[in-house]
Amino acid sequence: MSIADLQDRIEVEKNNLDTMRINHAVSPLENTSEFKKKRKDIARMLTILAAKQNNQ
């Protein structure tokens, strides 16, 4: 996956997390652990992005 693709994917995942938070405020989610999973996925992608940028 290229750096640009990874940056796009991170942006999409951040937007999905924001949408989940808004939806949770309106009507509570059944599985709130999804927030934690999304945050960790975003952090993993940011780590991979930083590693790729340092290797260039």
N, C-alpha and C positions, 0 to 999 in steps of 0.2 A: 504494500500500500504506500503510495507516495505521500509526501508531506502535505500537499494541498488536499488530497483526499482525506487524510487524517484530520486536518483542520476543519474541513466541512463536516465530517462525522461528529467531531466534538461539539460543534455549534448546534447541530441537529439534536444531539443528546441533551445538551443544556436546555434547549427550547422544550424538549419533551419533559424534562424534569420540572421546569417552570409550569408547564401545563398541568402536570400531575399535582403540583402543589396547589394550584388554583382550583382544580377539580376537587381536591381533598378538602379545601376550605368550604366548598359548597355542599358536597355530599361525601362523607368520610369513605375512604377506601377500605376494602376488606383486609388487604394485606399491606400494612404500612411498611413492612420491611423492603418493599420495592424502592422506597426512597434511598435507603442505605445501599442497595445494590446498584442503583443508577449512579449515585455519587462515587462509588468505588470504581465503576466502569469508566466514568469520566476521568477519574484520577489516573487510572491505568493508561488510558489513551494519552493523557497529558505527559505521563512519564515516558511513553514510547516516542511521542513527538519530540520531547526535549533530547532524548538520546539520539534520534535521527538528525536533529539540527546540530548537535555537537559533533557528529561524525562528518559533517560536510566540510 
